[in-house]
Amino acid sequence: MSAFDGNGSPVKAFHLDRIHGKILGVCSGIGNYAGIDPTLVRIGFVAATLLGFGAPVLIYLAIGIIAD
């Protein structure tokens, strides 16, 4: 099942990629949605976690619980 806009074009929607994901599939889903390599997203989350004092971990868990 896919969504379409008023012109008949498919609408791009975010979803978790549990098949290619490592933990919850959040980084893989973000990578697929943005059209970039999920490894770069994972590296970004690790760097943000180390520099952000743990807040990105809470954001990651929130996305994992809310999405899909």
Steps between C-alpha positions, in 0.01 A plus 500: 500500500641838403377856527459732204473877482237685298701461176529121523867511607608278788554681831831430672439385858741420781504146637736293709716256306499202734651265240820701445503671840742416779290571810156648422555597137486873571829599334433275204153650461638854517766411244244350263269799539777754440666298223835467677704210633363382837858457624546877482183546706628250757835683522311826545291356784809367676680834464193690618465267798862551600476877457138545613518334841247227420207703364525333155446163671163623627415637155598166342278308742210742446523456122521123545188493717290755307582404139317207344 
